[in-house]
């Protein structure tokens, strides 16, 4: 395995775990996946995620090269999810 594949493997594992968590949650409580992924329609959350992804890409590219793209997407999605949750707390 080359260094790019080694750098992307943890991202793939985290994404797989999140997808499995979403699927199991949807089986237990139908409609929960829609609520978990509602951040994809929140402009403020997406803007925060895009900024986090851009910063990760700019800072990570010199160290990891193309693997920084995968990390940036993961970090951007998690940031957007967290911002959406914080904005929708009662």
Biopython code that builds the backbone (N, CA, C, O; Angstrom):
import numpy as np
from Bio.PDB.StructureBuilder import StructureBuilder

atoms = [
    (1, "UNK", "N", (0.844, -1.192, 0.000)),
    (1, "UNK", "CA", (0.000, 0.000, 0.000)),
    (1, "UNK", "C", (0.878, 1.241, 0.000)),
    (1, "UNK", "O", (1.899, 1.298, 0.685)),
    (2, "UNK", "N", (0.468, 2.224, -0.773)),
    (2, "UNK", "CA", (1.259, 3.455, -0.775)),
    (2, "UNK", "C", (0.790, 4.390, 0.333)),
    (2, "UNK", "O", (-0.186, 4.102, 1.026)),
    (3, "UNK", "N", (1.480, 5.495, 0.495)),
    (3, "UNK", "CA", (1.191, 6.397, 1.613)),
    (3, "UNK", "C", (-0.175, 7.059, 1.481)),
    (3, "UNK", "O", (-0.820, 7.329, 2.494)),
    (4, "UNK", "N", (-0.637, 7.328, 0.250)),
    (4, "UNK", "CA", (-1.961, 7.932, 0.072)),
    (4, "UNK", "C", (-3.049, 6.969, 0.529)),
    (4, "UNK", "O", (-3.990, 7.368, 1.215)),
    (5, "UNK", "N", (-2.921, 5.714, 0.151)),
    (5, "UNK", "CA", (-3.905, 4.712, 0.574)),
    (5, "UNK", "C", (-3.892, 4.549, 2.084)),
    (5, "UNK", "O", (-4.948, 4.387, 2.697)),
    (6, "UNK", "N", (-2.723, 4.589, 2.688)),
    (6, "UNK", "CA", (-2.629, 4.492, 4.148)),
    (6, "UNK", "C", (-3.272, 5.678, 4.830)),
    (6, "UNK", "O", (-3.845, 5.535, 5.910)),
    (7, "UNK", "N", (-3.188, 6.847, 4.219)),
    (7, "UNK", "CA", (-3.774, 8.046, 4.812)),
    (7, "UNK", "C", (-5.289, 8.084, 4.642)),
    (7, "UNK", "O", (-5.985, 8.698, 5.450)),
    (8, "UNK", "N", (-5.803, 7.436, 3.605)),
    (8, "UNK", "CA", (-7.243, 7.455, 3.342)),
    (8, "UNK", "C", (-7.981, 6.356, 4.099)),
    (8, "UNK", "O", (-9.176, 6.491, 4.364)),
    (9, "UNK", "N", (-7.301, 5.283, 4.448)),
    (9, "UNK", "CA", (-7.941, 4.154, 5.118)),
    (9, "UNK", "C", (-8.702, 4.550, 6.390)),
    (9, "UNK", "O", (-9.840, 4.110, 6.551)),
    (10, "UNK", "N", (-8.145, 5.350, 7.298)),
    (10, "UNK", "CA", (-8.917, 5.742, 8.481)),
    (10, "UNK", "C", (-10.187, 6.525, 8.128)),
    (10, "UNK", "O", (-11.208, 6.388, 8.802)),
    (11, "UNK", "N", (-10.125, 7.339, 7.078)),
    (11, "UNK", "CA", (-11.309, 8.087, 6.641)),
    (11, "UNK", "C", (-12.392, 7.120, 6.180)),
    (11, "UNK", "O", (-13.562, 7.278, 6.527)),
    (12, "UNK", "N", (-12.004, 6.125, 5.402)),
    (12, "UNK", "CA", (-12.970, 5.135, 4.920)),
    (12, "UNK", "C", (-13.601, 4.367, 6.078)),
    (12, "UNK", "O", (-14.794, 4.065, 6.048)),
    (13, "UNK", "N", (-12.812, 4.054, 7.088)),
    (13, "UNK", "CA", (-13.339, 3.334, 8.247)),
    (13, "UNK", "C", (-14.343, 4.192, 9.008)),
    (13, "UNK", "O", (-15.397, 3.700, 9.410)),
    (14, "UNK", "N", (-14.028, 5.460, 9.208)),
    (14, "UNK", "CA", (-14.949, 6.362, 9.924)),
    (14, "UNK", "C", (-16.239, 6.536, 9.130)),
    (14, "UNK", "O", (-17.327, 6.502, 9.705)),
    (15, "UNK", "N", (-16.132, 6.723, 7.823)),
    (15, "UNK", "CA", (-17.334, 6.882, 6.999)),
    (15, "UNK", "C", (-18.193, 5.618, 7.054)),
    (15, "UNK", "O", (-19.415, 5.703, 7.170)),
    (16, "UNK", "N", (-17.565, 4.459, 6.972)),
    (16, "UNK", "CA", (-18.311, 3.203, 7.060)),
    (16, "UNK", "C", (-19.017, 3.080, 8.408)),
    (16, "UNK", "O", (-20.165, 2.639, 8.468)),
    (17, "UNK", "N", (-18.347, 3.460, 9.476)),
    (17, "UNK", "CA", (-18.966, 3.396, 10.810)),
    (17, "UNK", "C", (-20.161, 4.341, 10.901)),
    (17, "UNK", "O", (-21.181, 3.990, 11.494)),
    (18, "UNK", "N", (-20.045, 5.531, 10.323)),
    (18, "UNK", "CA", (-21.156, 6.486, 10.359)),
    (18, "UNK", "C", (-22.348, 5.996, 9.537)),
    (18, "UNK", "O", (-23.498, 6.172, 9.939)),
    (19, "UNK", "N", (-22.075, 5.389, 8.400)),
    (19, "UNK", "CA", (-23.158, 4.849, 7.568)),
    (19, "UNK", "C", (-23.857, 3.701, 8.294)),
    (19, "UNK", "O", (-25.085, 3.616, 8.279)),
    (20, "UNK", "N", (-23.090, 2.826, 8.923)),
    (20, "UNK", "CA", (-23.684, 1.715, 9.675)),
    (20, "UNK", "C", (-24.507, 2.245, 10.838)),
    (20, "UNK", "O", (-25.605, 1.751, 11.094)),
    (21, "UNK", "N", (-23.988, 3.247, 11.547)),
    (21, "UNK", "CA", (-24.727, 3.848, 12.666)),
    (21, "UNK", "C", (-26.045, 4.434, 12.182)),
    (21, "UNK", "O", (-27.078, 4.260, 12.828)),
    (22, "UNK", "N", (-26.015, 5.124, 11.059)),
    (22, "UNK", "CA", (-27.237, 5.710, 10.493)),
    (22, "UNK", "C", (-28.227, 4.622, 10.104)),
    (22, "UNK", "O", (-29.421, 4.750, 10.372)),
    (23, "UNK", "N", (-27.748, 3.556, 9.477)),
    (23, "UNK", "CA", (-28.626, 2.472, 9.050)),
    (23, "UNK", "C", (-29.275, 1.776, 10.253)),
    (23, "UNK", "O", (-30.474, 1.495, 10.238)),
    (24, "UNK", "N", (-28.489, 1.503, 11.279)),
    (24, "UNK", "CA", (-29.059, 0.855, 12.463)),
    (24, "UNK", "C", (-30.061, 1.756, 13.168)),
    (24, "UNK", "O", (-31.085, 1.287, 13.665)),
    (25, "UNK", "N", (-29.766, 3.042, 13.208)),
    (25, "UNK", "CA", (-30.685, 3.995, 13.820)),
    (25, "UNK", "C", (-31.987, 4.064, 13.026)),
    (25, "UNK", "O", (-33.069, 4.163, 13.605)),
    (26, "UNK", "N", (-31.879, 4.013, 11.705)),
    (26, "UNK", "CA", (-33.074, 4.062, 10.848)),
    (26, "UNK", "C", (-33.930, 2.812, 11.028)),
    (26, "UNK", "O", (-35.158, 2.887, 10.988)),
    (27, "UNK", "N", (-33.295, 1.684, 11.224)),
    (27, "UNK", "CA", (-34.043, 0.440, 11.456)),
    (27, "UNK", "C", (-34.813, 0.530, 12.769)),
    (27, "UNK", "O", (-35.967, 0.108, 12.848)),
    (28, "UNK", "N", (-34.174, 1.079, 13.794)),
    (28, "UNK", "CA", (-34.820, 1.180, 15.109)),
    (28, "UNK", "C", (-35.901, 2.245, 15.146)),
    (28, "UNK", "O", (-36.972, 2.035, 15.715)),
    (29, "UNK", "N", (-35.614, 3.400, 14.531)),
    (29, "UNK", "CA", (-36.560, 4.525, 14.544)),
    (29, "UNK", "C", (-36.671, 5.089, 13.126)),
    (29, "UNK", "O", (-35.865, 5.932, 12.731)),
    (30, "UNK", "N", (-37.666, 4.627, 12.357)),
    (30, "UNK", "CA", (-37.811, 5.125, 10.982)),
    (30, "UNK", "C", (-37.923, 6.657, 10.953)),
    (30, "UNK", "O", (-38.631, 7.261, 11.759)),
    (31, "UNK", "N", (-37.211, 7.258, 10.011)),
    (31, "UNK", "CA", (-37.192, 8.710, 9.891)),
    (31, "UNK", "C", (-36.007, 9.356, 10.571)),
    (31, "UNK", "O", (-35.758, 10.547, 10.382)),
    (32, "UNK", "N", (-35.271, 8.593, 11.359)),
    (32, "UNK", "CA", (-34.140, 9.173, 12.081)),
    (32, "UNK", "C", (-32.989, 9.533, 11.141)),
    (32, "UNK", "O", (-32.248, 10.480, 11.406)),
    (33, "UNK", "N", (-32.837, 8.796, 10.061)),
    (33, "UNK", "CA", (-31.760, 9.109, 9.112)),
    (33, "UNK", "C", (-31.998, 10.480, 8.476)),
    (33, "UNK", "O", (-31.051, 11.237, 8.260)),
    (34, "UNK", "N", (-33.227, 10.792, 8.185)),
    (34, "UNK", "CA", (-33.551, 12.106, 7.616)),
    (34, "UNK", "C", (-33.189, 13.218, 8.585)),
    (34, "UNK", "O", (-32.680, 14.262, 8.177)),
    (35, "UNK", "N", (-33.450, 12.997, 9.868)),
    (35, "UNK", "CA", (-33.086, 14.002, 10.873)),
    (35, "UNK", "C", (-31.576, 14.102, 11.033)),
    (35, "UNK", "O", (-31.047, 15.200, 11.204)),
    (36, "UNK", "N", (-30.873, 12.973, 10.980)),
    (36, "UNK", "CA", (-29.414, 12.980, 11.141)),
    (36, "UNK", "C", (-28.723, 13.687, 9.983)),
    (36, "UNK", "O", (-27.686, 14.320, 10.177)),
    (37, "UNK", "N", (-29.280, 13.588, 8.788)),
    (37, "UNK", "CA", (-28.662, 14.172, 7.606)),
    (37, "UNK", "C", (-29.322, 15.486, 7.196)),
    (37, "UNK", "O", (-29.100, 15.962, 6.082)),
    (38, "UNK", "N", (-30.125, 16.076, 8.071)),
    (38, "UNK", "CA", (-30.797, 17.337, 7.761)),
    (38, "UNK", "C", (-29.812, 18.491, 7.591)),
    (38, "UNK", "O", (-30.153, 19.509, 6.989)),
    (39, "UNK", "N", (-28.613, 18.346, 8.107)),
    (39, "UNK", "CA", (-27.610, 19.411, 7.972)),
    (39, "UNK", "C", (-27.285, 19.690, 6.512)),
    (39, "UNK", "O", (-26.793, 20.771, 6.189)),
    (40, "UNK", "N", (-27.548, 18.746, 5.631)),
    (40, "UNK", "CA", (-27.239, 18.927, 4.204)),
    (40, "UNK", "C", (-28.114, 20.004, 3.561)),
    (40, "UNK", "O", (-27.800, 20.486, 2.472)),
    (41, "UNK", "N", (-29.190, 20.379, 4.213)),
    (41, "UNK", "CA", (-30.050, 21.437, 3.696)),
    (41, "UNK", "C", (-29.926, 22.746, 4.451)),
    (41, "UNK", "O", (-30.648, 23.698, 4.154)),
    (42, "UNK", "N", (-29.037, 22.812, 5.408)),
    (42, "UNK", "CA", (-28.849, 23.999, 6.228)),
    (42, "UNK", "C", (-27.677, 24.807, 5.674)),
    (42, "UNK", "O", (-26.529, 24.370, 5.761)),
    (43, "UNK", "N", (-27.953, 25.974, 5.108)),
    (43, "UNK", "CA", (-26.908, 26.773, 4.469)),
    (43, "UNK", "C", (-25.822, 27.217, 5.439)),
    (43, "UNK", "O", (-24.640, 27.207, 5.096)),
    (44, "UNK", "N", (-26.209, 27.598, 6.626)),
    (44, "UNK", "CA", (-25.219, 28.039, 7.619)),
    (44, "UNK", "C", (-24.280, 26.894, 8.002)),
    (44, "UNK", "O", (-23.068, 27.083, 8.100)),
    (45, "UNK", "N", (-24.844, 25.718, 8.215)),
    (45, "UNK", "CA", (-24.034, 24.552, 8.558)),
    (45, "UNK", "C", (-23.117, 24.167, 7.400)),
    (45, "UNK", "O", (-21.958, 23.812, 7.616)),
    (46, "UNK", "N", (-23.631, 24.235, 6.178)),
    (46, "UNK", "CA", (-22.802, 23.903, 5.021)),
    (46, "UNK", "C", (-21.675, 24.912, 4.825)),
    (46, "UNK", "O", (-20.571, 24.546, 4.423)),
    (47, "UNK", "N", (-21.955, 26.179, 5.111)),
    (47, "UNK", "CA", (-20.900, 27.196, 4.998)),
    (47, "UNK", "C", (-19.794, 26.939, 6.017)),
    (47, "UNK", "O", (-18.611, 27.045, 5.693)),
    (48, "UNK", "N", (-20.176, 26.605, 7.237)),
    (48, "UNK", "CA", (-19.179, 26.295, 8.270)),
    (48, "UNK", "C", (-18.376, 25.054, 7.880)),
    (48, "UNK", "O", (-17.160, 25.008, 8.067)),
    (49, "UNK", "N", (-19.061, 24.059, 7.343)),
    (49, "UNK", "CA", (-18.371, 22.854, 6.909)),
    (49, "UNK", "C", (-17.422, 23.122, 5.753)),
    (49, "UNK", "O", (-16.331, 22.554, 5.698)),
    (50, "UNK", "N", (-17.831, 23.986, 4.829)),
    (50, "UNK", "CA", (-16.973, 24.323, 3.695)),
    (50, "UNK", "C", (-15.716, 25.067, 4.151)),
    (50, "UNK", "O", (-14.625, 24.833, 3.630)),
    (51, "UNK", "N", (-15.877, 25.953, 5.116)),
    (51, "UNK", "CA", (-14.712, 26.679, 5.649)),
    (51, "UNK", "C", (-13.758, 25.716, 6.342)),
    (51, "UNK", "O", (-12.544, 25.797, 6.155)),
    (52, "UNK", "N", (-14.308, 24.805, 7.142)),
    (52, "UNK", "CA", (-13.456, 23.820, 7.819)),
    (52, "UNK", "C", (-12.760, 22.911, 6.807)),
    (52, "UNK", "O", (-11.584, 22.581, 6.965)),
    (53, "UNK", "N", (-13.489, 22.512, 5.773)),
    (53, "UNK", "CA", (-12.901, 21.653, 4.741)),
    (53, "UNK", "C", (-11.794, 22.383, 3.991)),
    (53, "UNK", "O", (-10.743, 21.805, 3.714)),
    (54, "UNK", "N", (-12.026, 23.650, 3.662)),
    (54, "UNK", "CA", (-11.012, 24.429, 2.942)),
    (54, "UNK", "C", (-9.755, 24.602, 3.793)),
    (54, "UNK", "O", (-8.638, 24.473, 3.292)),
    (55, "UNK", "N", (-9.938, 24.892, 5.072)),
    (55, "UNK", "CA", (-8.785, 25.051, 5.959)),
    (55, "UNK", "C", (-8.006, 23.740, 6.079)),
    (55, "UNK", "O", (-6.775, 23.741, 6.068)),
    (56, "UNK", "N", (-8.722, 22.635, 6.194)),
    (56, "UNK", "CA", (-8.064, 21.328, 6.281)),
    (56, "UNK", "C", (-7.304, 21.018, 5.000)),
    (56, "UNK", "O", (-6.188, 20.499, 5.039)),
    (57, "UNK", "N", (-7.905, 21.335, 3.883)),
    (57, "UNK", "CA", (-7.258, 21.079, 2.596)),
    (57, "UNK", "C", (-6.003, 21.930, 2.433)),
    (57, "UNK", "O", (-4.964, 21.441, 1.991)),
    (58, "UNK", "N", (-6.108, 23.195, 2.789)),
    (58, "UNK", "CA", (-4.949, 24.085, 2.653)),
    (58, "UNK", "C", (-3.803, 23.686, 3.584)),
    (58, "UNK", "O", (-2.635, 23.729, 3.196)),
    (59, "UNK", "N", (-4.145, 23.301, 4.802)),
    (59, "UNK", "CA", (-3.108, 22.935, 5.762)),
    (59, "UNK", "C", (-2.614, 21.501, 5.586)),
    (59, "UNK", "O", (-1.459, 21.201, 5.889)),
    (60, "UNK", "N", (-3.477, 20.620, 5.100)),
    (60, "UNK", "CA", (-3.113, 19.216, 5.002)),
    (60, "UNK", "C", (-2.443, 18.814, 3.713)),
    (60, "UNK", "O", (-1.722, 17.817, 3.675)),
    (61, "UNK", "N", (-2.669, 19.583, 2.636)),
    (61, "UNK", "CA", (-2.101, 19.205, 1.343)),
    (61, "UNK", "C", (-0.575, 19.055, 1.366)),
    (61, "UNK", "O", (-0.062, 18.083, 0.811)),
    (62, "UNK", "N", (0.166, 19.975, 1.985)),
    (62, "UNK", "CA", (1.634, 19.804, 1.980)),
    (62, "UNK", "C", (2.102, 18.524, 2.676)),
    (62, "UNK", "O", (3.143, 17.977, 2.312)),
    (63, "UNK", "N", (1.362, 18.042, 3.661)),
    (63, "UNK", "CA", (1.774, 16.848, 4.393)),
    (63, "UNK", "C", (1.302, 15.561, 3.729)),
    (63, "UNK", "O", (2.064, 14.598, 3.641)),
    (64, "UNK", "N", (0.054, 15.530, 3.260)),
    (64, "UNK", "CA", (-0.522, 14.263, 2.787)),
    (64, "UNK", "C", (-0.866, 14.253, 1.314)),
    (64, "UNK", "O", (-1.204, 13.198, 0.776)),
    (65, "UNK", "N", (-0.793, 15.389, 0.645)),
    (65, "UNK", "CA", (-1.120, 15.437, -0.776)),
    (65, "UNK", "C", (-2.598, 15.160, -1.025)),
    (65, "UNK", "O", (-3.452, 15.725, -0.342)),
    (66, "UNK", "N", (-2.914, 14.297, -1.994)),
    (66, "UNK", "CA", (-4.316, 14.045, -2.350)),
    (66, "UNK", "C", (-5.162, 13.468, -1.210)),
    (66, "UNK", "O", (-6.384, 13.616, -1.227)),
    (67, "UNK", "N", (-4.555, 12.829, -0.243)),
    (67, "UNK", "CA", (-5.316, 12.285, 0.889)),
    (67, "UNK", "C", (-5.981, 13.400, 1.692)),
    (67, "UNK", "O", (-6.956, 13.156, 2.404)),
    (68, "UNK", "N", (-5.468, 14.602, 1.583)),
    (68, "UNK", "CA", (-6.064, 15.737, 2.296)),
    (68, "UNK", "C", (-7.494, 15.996, 1.827)),
    (68, "UNK", "O", (-8.307, 16.522, 2.587)),
    (69, "UNK", "N", (-7.802, 15.637, 0.597)),
    (69, "UNK", "CA", (-9.166, 15.833, 0.083)),
    (69, "UNK", "C", (-10.157, 14.993, 0.870)),
    (69, "UNK", "O", (-11.209, 15.488, 1.277)),
    (70, "UNK", "N", (-9.829, 13.727, 1.086)),
    (70, "UNK", "CA", (-10.718, 12.839, 1.850)),
    (70, "UNK", "C", (-10.894, 13.341, 3.276)),
    (70, "UNK", "O", (-12.009, 13.365, 3.798)),
    (71, "UNK", "N", (-9.793, 13.742, 3.905)),
    (71, "UNK", "CA", (-9.878, 14.260, 5.269)),
    (71, "UNK", "C", (-10.689, 15.552, 5.305)),
    (71, "UNK", "O", (-11.482, 15.758, 6.224)),
    (72, "UNK", "N", (-10.502, 16.411, 4.327)),
    (72, "UNK", "CA", (-11.240, 17.679, 4.289)),
    (72, "UNK", "C", (-12.734, 17.435, 4.158)),
    (72, "UNK", "O", (-13.528, 18.098, 4.825)),
    (73, "UNK", "N", (-13.127, 16.495, 3.310)),
    (73, "UNK", "CA", (-14.554, 16.189, 3.154)),
    (73, "UNK", "C", (-15.155, 15.636, 4.447)),
    (73, "UNK", "O", (-16.260, 16.014, 4.838)),
    (74, "UNK", "N", (-14.423, 14.746, 5.102)),
    (74, "UNK", "CA", (-14.910, 14.184, 6.359)),
    (74, "UNK", "C", (-15.034, 15.257, 7.438)),
    (74, "UNK", "O", (-16.056, 15.343, 8.119)),
    (75, "UNK", "N", (-14.010, 16.060, 7.589)),
    (75, "UNK", "CA", (-14.028, 17.113, 8.607)),
    (75, "UNK", "C", (-15.108, 18.147, 8.298)),
    (75, "UNK", "O", (-15.774, 18.636, 9.210)),
    (76, "UNK", "N", (-15.284, 18.480, 7.029)),
    (76, "UNK", "CA", (-16.330, 19.427, 6.646)),
    (76, "UNK", "C", (-17.719, 18.899, 6.956)),
    (76, "UNK", "O", (-18.572, 19.639, 7.447)),
    (77, "UNK", "N", (-17.954, 17.616, 6.670)),
    (77, "UNK", "CA", (-19.268, 17.022, 6.954)),
    (77, "UNK", "C", (-19.542, 16.961, 8.454)),
    (77, "UNK", "O", (-20.651, 17.260, 8.896)),
    (78, "UNK", "N", (-18.547, 16.580, 9.230)),
    (78, "UNK", "CA", (-18.735, 16.512, 10.682)),
    (78, "UNK", "C", (-18.963, 17.910, 11.258)),
    (78, "UNK", "O", (-19.805, 18.089, 12.138)),
    (79, "UNK", "N", (-18.222, 18.888, 10.769)),
    (79, "UNK", "CA", (-18.418, 20.272, 11.232)),
    (79, "UNK", "C", (-19.821, 20.757, 10.901)),
    (79, "UNK", "O", (-20.484, 21.357, 11.746)),
    (80, "UNK", "N", (-20.279, 20.503, 9.682)),
    (80, "UNK", "CA", (-21.629, 20.918, 9.290)),
    (80, "UNK", "C", (-22.675, 20.251, 10.169)),
    (80, "UNK", "O", (-23.648, 20.886, 10.574)),
    (81, "UNK", "N", (-22.477, 18.979, 10.461)),
    (81, "UNK", "CA", (-23.423, 18.259, 11.319)),
    (81, "UNK", "C", (-23.471, 18.875, 12.719)),
    (81, "UNK", "O", (-24.549, 19.071, 13.280)),
    (82, "UNK", "N", (-22.307, 19.177, 13.275)),
    (82, "UNK", "CA", (-22.257, 19.765, 14.616)),
    (82, "UNK", "C", (-22.860, 21.166, 14.662)),
    (82, "UNK", "O", (-23.557, 21.510, 15.616)),
    (83, "UNK", "N", (-22.598, 21.970, 13.641)),
    (83, "UNK", "CA", (-23.161, 23.328, 13.594)),
    (83, "UNK", "C", (-24.688, 23.249, 13.480)),
    (83, "UNK", "O", (-25.403, 24.018, 14.121)),
    (84, "UNK", "N", (-25.174, 22.324, 12.670)),
    (84, "UNK", "CA", (-26.622, 22.155, 12.521)),
    (84, "UNK", "C", (-27.262, 21.722, 13.840)),
    (84, "UNK", "O", (-28.320, 22.227, 14.216)),
    (85, "UNK", "N", (-26.620, 20.787, 14.540)),
    (85, "UNK", "CA", (-27.146, 20.347, 15.835)),
    (85, "UNK", "C", (-27.186, 21.479, 16.839)),
    (85, "UNK", "O", (-28.169, 21.636, 17.564)),
    (86, "UNK", "N", (-26.126, 22.269, 16.888)),
    (86, "UNK", "CA", (-26.066, 23.374, 17.846)),
    (86, "UNK", "C", (-27.117, 24.430, 17.532)),
    (86, "UNK", "O", (-27.693, 25.020, 18.447)),
    (87, "UNK", "N", (-27.373, 24.674, 16.258)),
    (87, "UNK", "CA", (-28.358, 25.691, 15.874)),
    (87, "UNK", "C", (-29.781, 25.238, 16.150)),
    (87, "UNK", "O", (-30.669, 26.075, 16.307)),
    (88, "UNK", "N", (-30.018, 23.944, 16.213)),
    (88, "UNK", "CA", (-31.379, 23.429, 16.390)),
    (88, "UNK", "C", (-31.657, 22.884, 17.784)),
    (88, "UNK", "O", (-32.639, 22.173, 17.995)),
    (89, "UNK", "N", (-30.804, 23.213, 18.718)),
    (89, "UNK", "CA", (-31.061, 22.808, 20.109)),
    (89, "UNK", "C", (-32.164, 23.670, 20.692)),
    (89, "UNK", "O", (-32.248, 24.864, 20.404)),
    (90, "UNK", "N", (-33.002, 23.070, 21.503)),
    (90, "UNK", "CA", (-34.073, 23.882, 22.131)),
    (90, "UNK", "C", (-33.560, 24.783, 23.216)),
    (90, "UNK", "O", (-34.336, 25.518, 23.827)),
]
sb = StructureBuilder()
sb.init_structure("model")
sb.init_model(0)
sb.init_chain("A")
sb.init_seg("    ")
for serial, (resi, resn, name, xyz) in enumerate(atoms, 1):
    if name == "N":
        sb.init_residue(resn, " ", resi, " ")
    sb.init_atom(name, np.array(xyz, "f"), 0.0, 1.0, " ", f" {name:<3s}", serial, name[0])
structure = sb.get_structure()
